[in-house]
Amino acid sequence: MIGIDMEKCSRFEHFTLEGYKRIFTDNEIEYAKSFEYSEERFCGFFCVKEAFVKALDDTSLNYKEIEVLHTESGKPYINRTKYIESILKEKHANILECSISHMKDYASAVVLVQ
């Protein structure tokens, strides 16, 4: 199963902290805010969440429970929390990969669930 999403980064330019907290985890907010153009990171995280939902064809998923983290080398991954593990088990899936790309105006992400 594969999901892909692309969004305009400007969508996240005027979010308040409370707005971010409705969609993103504290770890995601801290990471994104550590960059000058944080809206690109927020947009990329959102694209991963949306692509994950599309890959599983399940709009009931809680976006805040889909957390994007990074390895030491900077590769993004979806944190395999109990919530994510239960979804994967329900869908008879195990492999979970994601990739994010962003530039000034747009961000995109691909999620593979197998």
C-alpha positions in Angstrom: 0.0 0.0 0.0 1.4 3.4 -0.9 0.2 6.9 -0.1 1.4 10.2 -1.4 0.6 13.8 -0.5 1.7 17.3 -1.5 0.7 20.6 0.2 1.5 24.3 0.0 3.9 25.3 2.8 2.2 28.6 3.3 -0.8 26.7 4.8 1.3 26.6 8.0 2.7 30.1 8.1 0.2 31.6 10.4 -0.6 28.7 12.8 -0.5 29.5 16.5 1.2 27.1 18.9 -2.3 25.9 19.9 -3.0 25.2 16.2 0.2 23.2 15.8 -0.6 21.2 19.0 -3.9 20.0 17.5 -2.0 18.2 14.7 1.6 17.7 15.7 3.4 16.1 18.7 5.7 18.1 21.0 8.7 16.3 19.3 7.6 17.4 15.9 7.0 21.0 17.0 10.4 21.2 18.7 12.1 19.8 15.6 10.3 22.1 13.1 10.8 25.2 15.2 14.6 24.5 15.3 14.7 25.6 11.6 14.4 29.1 10.2 11.6 28.1 7.8 9.6 25.8 10.1 6.5 25.9 7.9 8.4 23.6 5.4 8.9 21.0 8.2 5.4 21.3 9.5 4.1 20.9 6.0 6.3 17.8 5.4 5.1 16.2 8.6 1.5 16.9 7.6 2.1 15.3 4.2 3.5 12.1 5.9 0.4 11.9 8.1 -1.9 12.4 5.1 0.1 9.9 3.0 -0.2 7.3 5.8 -3.9 7.8 6.0 -4.1 7.4 2.2 -1.9 4.3 2.2 -4.2 2.6 4.7 -7.4 4.0 3.2 -8.6 4.9 6.7 -9.7 8.4 7.4 -10.5 7.6 11.0 -6.8 7.8 12.0 -5.7 10.4 14.6 -3.1 12.7 12.9 -1.5 13.6 16.2 -0.9 9.9 16.9 1.1 9.6 13.7 4.5 11.0 14.8 7.3 11.7 12.4 10.8 11.5 13.9 14.3 11.4 12.3 17.3 9.1 12.5 20.7 10.6 13.4 21.4 10.8 9.7 18.2 12.8 9.2 16.0 10.1 7.5 12.4 10.5 8.5 10.4 7.7 10.0 7.0 7.1 11.6 7.4 6.4 15.2 6.1 2.9 15.8 4.1 3.6 19.0 1.5 1.2 20.4 -1.1 3.1 18.3 0.8 2.7 15.1 1.6 -1.0 15.9 -2.1 -1.7 16.5 -3.0 -0.2 13.2 -0.4 -2.1 11.3 -1.5 -5.4 13.0 -5.1 -4.7 12.1 -4.1 -4.1 8.5 -1.8 -7.2 8.4 1.2 -4.9 7.6 4.7 -4.8 9.0 6.9 -2.7 6.8 6.5 1.0 7.1 8.7 3.5 5.2 8.3 7.2 4.5 10.1 9.9 2.6 9.7 13.7 2.7 10.7 16.4 0.3 10.2 20.1 0.7 11.3 23.4 -0.7 10.2 27.0 -0.2 6.6 26.7 -1.5 5.7 23.0 -1.4 6.3 19.8 0.6 5.5 16.2 -0.4 5.7 12.8 1.3 5.4 9.2 0.3 4.5 6.4 2.7 4.9 2.7 2.0 3.0 0.2 4.1 3.5 -3.5 3.2 
